[in-house]
Amino acid sequence: MRGGRGGTFAKVTTFSALLARELSRRPGVPFVTFYDHASGERVELSVTTYANWVAKAASLLSEEHDLERGQVLRIDLPTHWLGCVFLGAAWACGLQVDLSGEHDSPDAVVCGPESLGLWAERADSIPVLACALRPLGVRFAEPLPDGVHDVGVEVWGQPDAFTAWDPPQPDDVALLLPGSTPTQGEVWEAAAVGALLDGGGRLISVTNPASPPGIVTFTEPLARGGSLVMVAHPDPDRLDRTAQEEQVTARAPGAEG
């Protein structure tokens, strides 16, 4: 498989193997850069920092909340860097990620403040993990409803490395999308030949990566040795400046400026 400007890569068909490859190739290179034009927040995760967050979140899902390979995690987050973290954490555990909203009975949910009220009603039957989406991933300022777990409290005590006791395989279902259920192997094979950016490129996007239309904005940069600049609440007057400052080489649909 050719990696464009990123070089030639061996075929990789699970998230964990792919992340390990990138850690060996470019541990200190920025991988996810997050902007919120409304608040002024900017967060940058190198490949190593991203991997540490994934490990902590994966341990939270599997060790603290007993989620097992093949179970379903609903990610109900807006455009945010934690969406990328929980996508990776779920796949590191071998979970199926429901982005369709059509699965009536997920085994756990990760949500943000806007949908907290909806999911809090189910906290007595499934783990509901809530993200405050405040800078640096810190806890909610106010007490949460009974039974809801604050990611900003629980994640920090988790280890910086994670190895699944039942490792995910290429034929494990990775995503529940409207009308399709691609496996990990299918997700990464498609991402490796995606058309959004050249190998090693830097992609800017205003689309939520934890959504059916936005998932490729996360998978393609990882598979092709590139990086993602995601912008929440984009200001059209600032988008070009952000792209220039971050030296992006490609723009996802909607981020043309």
ChimeraX attribute file (.defattr): number of C-alpha atoms within 10 A of each C-alpha:
attribute: neighborCount
match mode: 1-to-1
recipient: residues
	/A:1	13
	/A:2	14
	/A:3	18
	/A:4	15
	/A:5	13
	/A:6	14
	/A:7	12
	/A:8	12
	/A:9	16
	/A:10	10
	/A:11	15
	/A:12	19
	/A:13	20
	/A:14	25
	/A:15	28
	/A:16	22
	/A:17	13
	/A:18	17
	/A:19	22
	/A:20	14
	/A:21	17
	/A:22	21
	/A:23	17
	/A:24	10
	/A:25	12
	/A:26	14
	/A:27	18
	/A:28	13
	/A:29	16
	/A:30	19
	/A:31	25
	/A:32	25
	/A:33	19
	/A:34	22
	/A:35	22
	/A:36	17
	/A:37	17
	/A:38	11
	/A:39	10
	/A:40	7
	/A:41	14
	/A:42	14
	/A:43	14
	/A:44	16
	/A:45	19
	/A:46	18
	/A:47	24
	/A:48	21
	/A:49	18
	/A:50	23
	/A:51	24
	/A:52	19
	/A:53	25
	/A:54	26
	/A:55	26
	/A:56	23
	/A:57	30
	/A:58	32
	/A:59	27
	/A:60	22
	/A:61	24
	/A:62	21
	/A:63	13
	/A:64	14
	/A:65	15
	/A:66	12
	/A:67	22
	/A:68	18
	/A:69	22
	/A:70	18
	/A:71	16
	/A:72	24
	/A:73	27
	/A:74	28
	/A:75	24
	/A:76	23
	/A:77	25
	/A:78	20
	/A:79	24
	/A:80	22
	/A:81	27
	/A:82	23
	/A:83	24
	/A:84	20
	/A:85	21
	/A:86	25
	/A:87	27
	/A:88	26
	/A:89	26
	/A:90	29
	/A:91	27
	/A:92	28
	/A:93	28
	/A:94	30
	/A:95	27
	/A:96	26
	/A:97	26
	/A:98	24
	/A:99	22
	/A:100	18
	/A:101	14
	/A:102	12
	/A:103	13
	/A:104	7
	/A:105	11
	/A:106	18
	/A:107	18
	/A:108	23
	/A:109	24
	/A:110	24
	/A:111	25
	/A:112	21
	/A:113	15
	/A:114	11
	/A:115	14
	/A:116	20
	/A:117	13
	/A:118	11
	/A:119	20
	/A:120	22
	/A:121	15
	/A:122	15
	/A:123	18
	/A:124	11
	/A:125	10
	/A:126	18
	/A:127	24
	/A:128	25
	/A:129	25
	/A:130	25
	/A:131	23
	/A:132	19
	/A:133	21
	/A:134	12
	/A:135	11
	/A:136	10
	/A:137	16
	/A:138	16
	/A:139	19
	/A:140	17
	/A:141	8
	/A:142	7
	/A:143	9
	/A:144	14
	/A:145	13
	/A:146	10
	/A:147	16
	/A:148	20
	/A:149	18
	/A:150	20
	/A:151	22
	/A:152	18
	/A:153	13
	/A:154	15
	/A:155	21
	/A:156	15
	/A:157	10
	/A:158	18
	/A:159	15
	/A:160	17
	/A:161	13
	/A:162	20
	/A:163	12
	/A:164	17
	/A:165	10
	/A:166	11
	/A:167	13
	/A:168	21
	/A:169	19
	/A:170	17
	/A:171	13
	/A:172	20
	/A:173	24
	/A:174	29
	/A:175	24
	/A:176	22
	/A:177	18
	/A:178	12
	/A:179	7
	/A:180	9
	/A:181	17
	/A:182	18
	/A:183	20
	/A:184	24
	/A:185	20
	/A:186	18
	/A:187	23
	/A:188	26
	/A:189	19
	/A:190	16
	/A:191	21
	/A:192	24
	/A:193	17
	/A:194	18
	/A:195	12
	/A:196	20
	/A:197	23
	/A:198	21
	/A:199	26
	/A:200	19
	/A:201	21
	/A:202	24
	/A:203	27
	/A:204	29
	/A:205	26
	/A:206	22
	/A:207	25
	/A:208	22
	/A:209	26
	/A:210	29
	/A:211	21
	/A:212	16
	/A:213	13
	/A:214	17
	/A:215	20
	/A:216	22
	/A:217	29
	/A:218	26
	/A:219	25
	/A:220	28
	/A:221	25
	/A:222	24
	/A:223	29
	/A:224	28
	/A:225	25
	/A:226	26
	/A:227	30
	/A:228	28
	/A:229	26
	/A:230	26
	/A:231	26
	/A:232	20
	/A:233	13
	/A:234	19
	/A:235	14
	/A:236	12
	/A:237	9
	/A:238	11
	/A:239	19
	/A:240	15
	/A:241	12
	/A:242	18
	/A:243	21
	/A:244	10
	/A:245	9
	/A:246	15
	/A:247	14
	/A:248	18
	/A:249	17
	/A:250	18
	/A:251	20
	/A:252	18
	/A:253	15
	/A:254	10
	/A:255	19
	/A:256	14
	/A:257	14
